[in-house]
Amino acid sequence: MNARDLDSLTIAGLAAEISNREISPVEVTGLFLERIEQVNPTLNAYVTVTADNARADARKAEEEIAHGRYRGPLHGIPFSIKDNIATKGVRTTAGSKILANWIPDFDATVVTKLKEAGAVILGKTNLHEWALGGTTINPFYGTTHNPWDLTRIAGGSSGGSAAAVAASLCLGSVGTDSAQSVRNPASMCGVVGLKATYGRISQHGTVAGTGAYSCNHTGLLTRNVEDTALVLEALAGRDPNDPLSADRPVAKYTESIGKSVKGLRVGILRGYFEEVMTREVRDIFYAAMETLQQLGMEIEEVTTPHMDLIPAVKVCTSRVENASAHDRNLRARSRDYSPPTRNAYLAALLVPASAYIMAQRVRRIICDEFHELLRKVQILALPTVGFAVPAIVECEQGWLDIDGKKIRRQDERGGTDSLTAIPFNVTGFPAMSVPCGFAKTATPIGMQIASGPFQEELIFSVAHAYEQATDWHKRRPPIDVS
């Protein structure tokens, strides 16, 4: 095996070779670390690389496997962790200046589970400051560049994680998603990103203030749908350290791979976000819908009565919850926030309790309407982001071009790149982004596939069927590693 072979690896494929002792975890880890050393200075996907720990974990995995103690499909597999998830003995910055030197004395539950599964953790990935944004243009740790076009953003807030997976700097990454933050960068970097049902994966160990309490999810980024299913099997489940985690059995998600999808009803979700959707993205998305029809699925356009209220509900609930964790730091260390982040939190602290309570009441209505909608269809589909990956300079200037019309990236509804993603944070329903095409700029476009609570198995079946009918997931960015 050499560095060029890394582009063709998947978790499922590598796991079979590791378990049969055809490939050594030590060899694989060494190649990934070499790749990181070559490519990361250009991409800035990793904030911290834990090379010594990774090599030690790889040696341990190799020894265990040699003695017949194979732990399962993640044993010896290289992962990265978003830098707002606690890792014992390893700096965890949350993309902030305030936590620049914080070294946790405990692991987040997802990190503990990865370690128990025998995974090799290569390091911590870059993110938007305090995970509050969709660009990963970070004023303290630098901008993460898109592997497909270095002049463009990688998305966010889990931009480092998505860029690392896309550029073969790891095979899987764990991120967080409070509005878009796994699915958006997955779409922009051409990988698979899953935000499972609220509570399906523990949030214990996620840095407070990097996601709203009632909207945030721990999420997964991998190269294909099967790999995502393998990782979810390992990380899902009830956690006594997280009272909001769900006490439900964990399904064998990989058994959903390859199941027939013929006759399933798919609703194209329509709403308030069409104005920020380009013709190009719309055409690519509807071509994907034609593929689903060819697979035997029934397609129709759907909406809910109060769809247009989702952005207001999301802003009023999530920003208030998020800002509440920053009260002390805003008083004592306000200058250690970038001005946009500080101003967003200060504005949220001014929202009256009555508005927050009303938003939660409306949210309950919206959730009920989505449950009713899923009596009519079984799957919901819509673009992950309404436009092609923007240039870094566009995001810094604060404007986007939507078919010749200039619009602000941020308005009172939040970021334009999150508008198609937030319905599933407000409801807590599971949603996955899968690659579905490429823009004229040669950057990836993603499609969201969503369903009702704890219906991840249905999502895996549809997403895998679509993936196998296309080849978008097989494409790799043109990173020079010679």
Phi, psi and omega per residue, in radians:
M1 nan 2.465 3.053
N2 -2.305 -3.116 -3.034
A3 -1.046 -0.601 -3.120
R4 -1.188 -0.446 3.131
D5 -1.183 -0.352 -3.077
L6 -1.072 -0.537 -3.107
D7 -1.147 -0.382 -3.088
S8 -1.715 -0.066 -3.072
L9 -1.335 2.569 2.931
T10 -2.274 2.862 3.113
I11 -1.093 -0.817 -3.099
A12 -1.086 -0.773 -3.115
G13 -1.185 -0.775 -3.136
L14 -1.174 -0.638 -3.136
A15 -1.023 -0.726 3.139
A16 -1.103 -0.703 -3.119
E17 -1.261 -0.626 3.096
I18 -1.177 -0.760 -3.103
S19 -1.129 -0.553 3.118
N20 -1.520 0.021 3.129
R21 1.078 0.537 3.041
E22 -1.435 -0.473 3.126
I23 -2.296 2.458 -3.111
S24 -1.613 2.325 3.027
P25 -0.991 -0.570 3.112
V26 -1.141 -0.758 3.128
E27 -1.123 -0.813 -3.128
V28 -1.072 -0.821 -3.127
T29 -1.064 -0.729 3.121
G30 -1.067 -0.711 3.128
L31 -1.162 -0.719 3.114
F32 -1.149 -0.692 3.115
L33 -1.148 -0.649 3.059
E34 -1.110 -0.724 3.125
R35 -1.098 -0.761 3.109
I36 -1.051 -0.750 -3.133
E37 -1.079 -0.620 -3.141
Q38 -1.329 -0.781 -2.897
V39 -1.730 -0.588 -3.036
N40 -1.046 -0.607 3.084
P41 -1.017 -0.449 3.110
T42 -1.515 -0.774 -3.072
L43 -1.444 -0.616 -3.023
N44 1.045 0.797 3.109
A45 -1.417 -0.633 -3.137
Y46 -1.758 2.402 2.972
V47 -1.570 -0.699 -3.134
T48 -2.356 2.247 3.064
V49 -1.875 2.191 -3.082
T50 -1.805 1.120 -3.008
A51 -1.080 -0.796 -3.098
D52 -1.112 -0.795 3.108
N53 -1.071 -0.729 -3.108
A54 -1.105 -0.771 3.137
R55 -1.124 -0.664 3.107
A56 -1.134 -0.744 3.116
D57 -1.139 -0.653 3.125
A58 -1.152 -0.715 3.098
R59 -1.097 -0.717 3.125
K60 -1.111 -0.756 3.131
A61 -1.077 -0.762 -3.130
E62 -1.098 -0.722 3.141
E63 -1.159 -0.758 3.133
E64 -1.071 -0.785 -3.110
I65 -1.141 -0.674 3.120
A66 -1.088 -0.498 -3.134
H67 -1.717 0.300 3.036
G68 1.386 0.304 -3.123
R69 -1.880 0.985 3.110
Y70 -1.287 2.192 -3.018
R71 -1.529 -0.360 -3.097
G72 2.428 -3.023 -2.942
P73 -1.169 -0.178 3.073
L74 -1.725 -0.005 -3.081
H75 -1.179 2.038 3.138
G76 1.468 0.068 -3.087
I77 -1.510 2.314 -3.106
P78 -1.396 2.205 -3.131
F79 -2.172 2.835 2.915
S80 -2.186 2.840 -3.098
I81 -2.250 2.270 3.062
K82 -1.015 2.485 -2.960
D83 -1.430 0.426 2.915
N84 -2.031 0.293 3.114
I85 -2.040 2.163 -2.985
A86 -1.091 2.344 3.059
T87 -2.285 2.121 -3.055
K88 -1.051 2.192 3.085
G89 1.349 0.065 -3.113
V90 -2.182 2.288 -3.127
R91 -0.882 2.354 3.129
T92 -2.301 1.834 -2.936
T93 -1.636 -0.369 -2.982
A94 0.999 0.404 -3.135
G95 1.185 0.313 -3.013
S96 -2.025 2.803 3.012
K97 -1.340 -0.579 -3.056
I98 -1.113 -0.644 -3.120
L99 -1.805 0.415 -3.059
A100 -0.996 -0.521 -3.082
N101 -2.068 0.321 -3.118
W102 -1.367 2.183 3.062
I103 -2.080 1.817 -3.093
P104 -1.089 2.645 3.052
D105 -1.789 0.349 3.120
F106 -2.650 2.828 3.051
D107 -1.753 2.486 2.916
A108 -1.061 2.706 -3.108
T109 -1.013 -0.698 -3.131
V110 -1.141 -0.585 3.094
V111 -1.209 -0.740 3.073
T112 -1.010 -0.767 -3.120
K113 -1.173 -0.666 3.081
L114 -1.082 -0.773 3.140
K115 -1.125 -0.703 3.115
E116 -1.117 -0.524 3.108
A117 -1.407 -0.094 3.095
G118 1.538 0.214 -3.140
A119 -1.175 2.714 3.094
V120 -1.865 2.071 -3.089
I121 -1.662 2.072 -3.057
L122 -1.506 -0.417 -3.137
G123 2.809 -2.967 -3.061
K124 -1.951 2.355 -3.026
T125 -1.739 2.669 -3.095
N126 -1.195 2.732 -3.136
L127 -2.679 2.953 3.023
H128 -1.110 2.610 3.124
E129 -0.912 2.140 -3.105
W130 0.938 0.385 3.134
A131 1.083 0.390 -3.051
L132 -1.781 1.158 3.095
G133 2.836 2.951 -3.022
G134 -2.003 0.395 -3.098
T135 -2.070 -0.425 -2.967
T136 0.948 0.649 2.877
I137 -1.598 1.698 -2.985
N138 -1.799 2.177 -3.074
P139 -1.229 -0.282 -3.077
F140 -1.868 -0.523 -3.063
Y141 -2.107 0.133 3.070
G142 1.500 2.951 -3.099
T143 -1.531 2.373 2.966
T144 -1.486 2.264 -3.083
H145 -1.693 2.591 3.140
N146 -1.306 2.230 -3.107
P147 -1.069 -0.405 -3.135
W148 -1.413 -0.434 -3.128
D149 -2.811 1.893 -3.014
L150 -1.154 -0.228 3.103
T151 -1.497 -0.026 -3.052
R152 -2.045 2.781 -3.109
I153 -1.264 2.820 3.052
A154 -1.695 0.051 -3.034
G155 1.461 -3.079 -3.115
G156 -3.079 3.025 0.161
S157 -1.456 -0.190 -3.125
S158 -1.516 0.750 -3.071
G159 -1.102 -0.677 3.122
G160 -1.114 -0.694 3.135
S161 -1.116 -0.814 -3.119
A162 -1.145 -0.739 3.121
A163 -1.110 -0.670 -3.139
A164 -1.134 -0.745 3.119
V165 -1.161 -0.799 -3.089
A166 -1.109 -0.637 -3.054
A167 -1.629 0.211 3.128
S168 1.069 0.744 3.015
L169 -1.753 0.035 3.017
C170 -3.076 2.995 3.094
L171 -1.832 -0.262 3.092
G172 -2.736 2.697 3.112
S173 -2.509 2.615 3.082
V174 -1.862 2.215 3.131
G175 -2.229 -2.917 3.059
T176 -2.329 2.717 -3.033
D177 -2.533 1.838 3.120
S178 -1.844 -0.312 3.122
A179 -2.577 -0.448 -3.034
Q180 -3.058 -0.120 -2.652
S181 -1.203 -0.156 2.952
V182 -1.816 -0.792 -3.049
R183 -1.239 -0.701 -3.139
N184 -1.043 -0.963 3.123
P185 -1.169 -0.528 3.055
A186 -1.048 -0.787 3.110
S187 -1.080 -0.820 -3.042
M188 -1.264 -0.383 3.140
C189 -1.851 -0.023 3.052
G190 1.335 0.619 3.088
V191 -2.174 3.138 3.117
V192 -1.643 2.330 3.104
G193 -2.301 2.200 -3.111
L194 -2.026 2.218 2.872
K195 -1.871 1.803 -3.106
A196 -1.283 3.090 3.097
T197 -0.937 2.489 3.094
Y198 -0.945 2.202 -3.139
G199 1.579 -0.128 -3.115
R200 -1.206 -0.607 3.091
I201 -2.091 2.361 -3.108
S202 -1.067 2.509 3.035
Q203 -1.843 0.095 3.116
H204 -1.048 2.169 -3.131
G205 1.742 -0.068 2.989
T206 -1.336 2.322 -3.074
V207 -1.062 2.191 3.099
A208 -1.028 2.414 -3.139
G209 1.601 0.030 3.066
T210 -1.934 0.429 3.091
G211 2.960 2.435 -3.115
A212 -1.168 2.456 -3.035
Y213 -1.003 -0.696 -3.048
S214 -1.694 -0.029 -3.124
C215 -2.077 -0.262 -2.996
N216 -1.428 2.559 3.133
H217 -2.404 2.516 2.895
T218 -1.390 2.303 -3.052
G219 -2.237 2.993 -3.014
L220 -2.216 2.495 3.047
L221 -2.260 2.219 3.121
T222 -2.518 -3.086 -3.109
R223 -1.495 -0.469 -3.121
N224 -2.607 3.033 -3.021
V225 -1.184 -0.734 -3.137
E226 -1.052 -0.737 3.125
D227 -1.077 -0.689 3.117
T228 -1.088 -0.712 3.116
A229 -1.079 -0.724 3.123
L230 -1.088 -0.737 -3.110
V231 -1.230 -0.704 3.141
L232 -1.097 -0.666 3.096
E233 -1.016 -0.614 -3.099
A234 -1.402 -0.537 -2.987
L235 -1.793 -0.334 -3.090
A236 -1.292 2.765 3.020
G237 2.314 2.847 3.128
R238 -1.110 2.392 3.112
D239 -2.250 2.042 3.137
P240 -1.079 -0.329 3.096
N241 -1.432 -0.169 3.105
D242 -2.168 1.747 -3.093
P243 -1.126 -0.263 3.124
L244 -1.651 0.032 3.083
S245 -1.324 2.627 -3.004
A246 -1.494 2.337 3.116
D247 -1.616 1.227 -3.137
R248 -2.317 2.583 3.121
P249 -1.042 2.589 3.093
V250 -1.580 2.168 -3.116
A251 -1.292 2.841 2.979
K252 -1.530 1.488 -2.976
Y253 -1.104 -0.538 -3.138
T254 -1.132 -0.353 3.096
E255 -1.239 -0.263 3.085
S256 -1.387 -0.328 -3.122
I257 -1.171 2.175 3.115
G258 1.592 -0.037 3.113
K259 -1.223 2.625 -3.140
S260 -1.145 2.439 3.106
V261 -2.006 0.089 -3.110
K262 -1.068 2.285 3.121
G263 1.570 -0.156 3.102
L264 -1.153 2.508 -3.127
R265 -1.741 2.157 -3.104
V266 -1.985 2.220 3.101
G267 -1.806 2.136 3.017
I268 -1.354 1.947 -3.027
L269 -1.330 2.161 3.113
R270 -1.961 2.705 -3.136
G271 -3.131 -2.292 -2.991
Y272 -1.592 -0.047 -2.940
F273 -1.755 0.001 -3.113
E274 -1.067 -0.531 -3.095
E275 -1.169 -0.352 3.123
V276 -1.912 0.484 3.134
M277 -2.038 2.154 -3.129
T278 -1.374 2.778 3.105
R279 -1.056 -0.652 -3.121
E280 -1.059 -0.862 3.129
V281 -1.127 -0.706 3.132
R282 -1.060 -0.763 -3.117
D283 -1.140 -0.737 3.128
I284 -1.118 -0.731 -3.140
F285 -1.111 -0.791 -3.112
Y286 -1.209 -0.467 3.000
A287 -1.137 -0.655 3.068
A288 -1.126 -0.658 3.099
M289 -1.116 -0.616 3.074
E290 -1.105 -0.657 3.086
T291 -1.093 -0.743 3.100
L292 -1.080 -0.667 3.090
Q293 -1.109 -0.737 3.117
Q294 -1.096 -0.436 3.084
L295 -1.447 0.008 3.061
G296 1.735 0.151 3.128
M297 -1.541 2.648 3.116
E298 -1.719 2.308 -3.016
I299 -2.035 2.366 2.991
E300 -2.644 2.743 3.111
E301 -1.544 2.411 -3.076
V302 -2.436 2.853 3.028
T303 -2.744 -3.087 3.072
T304 -2.241 2.770 -3.058
P305 -1.048 -0.590 -3.067
H306 -2.019 0.547 3.115
M307 -0.965 -0.679 -3.053
D308 -1.181 -0.232 -3.141
L309 -1.568 -0.113 -3.073
I310 -1.027 -0.815 -3.135
P311 -1.030 -0.723 -3.137
A312 -1.136 -0.739 3.118
V313 -1.102 -0.765 -3.127
K314 -1.084 -0.840 -3.112
V315 -1.106 -0.769 -3.039
C316 -1.238 -0.524 3.134
T317 -1.553 -0.926 -2.982
S318 -1.224 -0.692 -3.121
R319 -1.174 -0.647 3.100
V320 -1.142 -0.822 3.139
E321 -1.076 -0.747 -3.123
N322 -1.140 -0.794 -3.087
A323 -1.147 -0.487 -3.102
S324 -1.051 -0.483 3.135
A325 -1.374 -0.155 -3.061
H326 -1.856 0.049 -3.032
D327 -0.943 -0.866 -3.084
R328 -1.146 -0.787 -3.127
N329 -1.176 -0.588 3.101
L330 -1.144 -0.558 3.110
R331 -1.344 -0.683 -2.997
A332 -1.695 -0.506 -3.017
R333 -2.413 0.766 -3.051
S334 -1.053 -0.529 -3.114
R335 -1.300 -0.152 3.116
D336 -1.605 0.155 2.941
Y337 -1.806 2.610 2.950
S338 -1.183 2.630 -3.109
P339 -0.942 -0.788 -3.138
P340 -1.070 -0.722 -3.133
T341 -1.193 -0.793 3.120
R342 -1.029 -0.772 -3.101
N343 -1.160 -0.636 3.116
A344 -1.115 -0.731 3.124
Y345 -1.216 -0.710 3.131
L346 -1.098 -0.708 3.110
A347 -1.110 -0.685 -3.135
A348 -1.143 -0.601 3.136
L349 -1.178 -0.240 3.137
L350 -1.596 -0.082 3.130
V351 -1.251 2.187 -3.108
P352 -1.216 2.673 3.141
A353 -1.018 -0.618 -3.123
S354 -1.085 -0.644 3.121
A355 -1.204 -0.724 3.121
Y356 -1.082 -0.778 -3.131
I357 -1.126 -0.742 3.119
M358 -1.094 -0.707 3.123
A359 -1.073 -0.683 3.128
Q360 -1.200 -0.563 3.080
R361 -1.185 -0.773 3.101
V362 -1.116 -0.638 3.107
R363 -1.027 -0.702 3.118
R364 -1.075 -0.703 3.105
I365 -1.106 -0.782 3.138
I366 -1.061 -0.765 3.109
C367 -1.053 -0.751 3.116
D368 -1.080 -0.687 3.139
E369 -1.166 -0.628 3.094
F370 -1.204 -0.682 3.060
H371 -1.042 -0.735 3.129
E372 -1.141 -0.720 3.118
L373 -1.028 -0.656 -3.107
L374 -1.394 0.111 2.877
R375 -1.452 -0.394 -3.099
K376 -1.582 -0.721 3.097
V377 -2.226 2.835 -3.122
Q378 -1.812 -0.425 -3.107
I379 -2.250 2.504 3.002
L380 -1.965 2.489 -3.125
A381 -2.414 2.515 3.057
L382 -2.948 2.815 3.105
P383 -1.056 2.583 3.097
T384 -1.258 -0.755 3.071
V385 -2.311 2.492 -3.021
G386 -1.409 -0.051 -3.062
F387 -2.566 2.879 3.126
A388 -1.185 2.813 -3.102
V389 -0.983 2.097 -3.117
P390 -1.364 2.776 3.079
A391 -1.270 2.663 3.114
I392 -1.006 -0.750 -3.095
V393 -1.129 -0.624 3.070
E394 -1.049 -0.795 -3.116
C395 -1.152 -0.661 3.113
E396 -1.150 -0.574 3.115
Q397 -1.423 -0.346 3.036
G398 1.564 0.274 -3.114
W399 -2.252 2.663 3.061
L400 -2.236 2.678 3.082
D401 -1.829 1.972 3.089
I402 -1.932 1.668 -3.124
D403 0.907 0.820 3.078
G404 1.546 -0.082 3.129
K405 -1.834 2.197 3.131
K406 -1.443 2.217 3.086
I407 -2.269 2.725 3.111
R408 -1.293 2.454 3.065
R409 -1.153 -0.623 -3.135
Q410 -2.102 2.325 2.982
D411 -2.425 -2.873 -3.056
E412 -1.145 -0.260 3.120
R413 -1.555 -0.117 -3.057
G414 1.888 -2.736 -3.139
G415 -1.363 2.407 3.136
T416 -1.091 -0.488 -3.109
D417 -1.344 -0.074 3.122
S418 -1.840 -0.100 -2.963
L419 -1.110 -0.604 3.111
T420 -1.442 -0.210 -3.089
A421 -1.641 -0.546 -2.957
I422 -1.177 -0.367 3.086
P423 -0.952 -0.530 -3.046
F424 -1.616 -0.141 2.922
N425 -1.505 -0.669 3.104
V426 -1.133 -0.728 -3.123
T427 -1.515 -0.414 -3.048
G428 1.397 0.150 -3.112
F429 -1.291 2.664 3.131
P430 -1.295 2.541 3.118
A431 -2.626 2.463 -3.135
M432 -2.214 2.404 3.001
S433 -1.761 2.267 3.072
V434 -2.206 2.575 3.105
P435 -1.087 2.387 -3.137
C436 -2.359 0.157 3.106
G437 2.758 -3.057 -3.139
F438 -2.341 2.487 3.094
A439 -1.349 3.009 3.086
K440 -1.096 -0.378 3.098
T441 -1.383 0.037 -3.124
A442 1.171 0.481 3.058
T443 -1.956 2.672 -2.997
P444 -1.243 2.695 3.011
I445 -2.138 2.429 -3.118
G446 -2.036 2.678 3.069
M447 -2.058 2.374 3.055
Q448 -1.601 2.382 3.016
I449 -2.135 2.119 -3.038
A450 -2.295 2.861 3.077
S451 -2.727 -2.927 -3.088
G452 -1.385 3.052 -3.098
P453 -0.940 2.278 3.077
F454 1.074 0.503 3.050
Q455 -1.821 0.576 3.129
E456 -1.017 -0.586 -3.137
E457 -1.054 -0.696 3.104
L458 -1.133 -0.742 3.116
I459 -1.083 -0.768 3.131
F460 -1.056 -0.727 -3.128
S461 -1.082 -0.822 -3.105
V462 -1.209 -0.802 -3.103
A463 -1.093 -0.720 -3.141
H464 -1.201 -0.694 3.115
A465 -1.070 -0.762 3.101
Y466 -1.129 -0.776 -3.118
E467 -1.016 -0.756 -3.108
Q468 -1.248 -0.378 3.122
A469 -1.482 -0.107 -3.116
T470 -2.317 3.097 3.113
D471 -2.210 0.294 -3.087
W472 -1.047 -0.665 -3.068
H473 -1.234 -0.237 -3.125
K474 -1.511 -0.245 -3.077
R475 -1.335 2.547 -3.124
R476 -2.197 2.521 -3.141
P477 -1.147 2.678 -3.057
P478 -1.425 1.129 3.135
I479 -1.508 2.223 -3.140
D480 -1.500 2.011 3.120
V481 -2.081 0.348 -3.129
S482 -1.283 nan nan
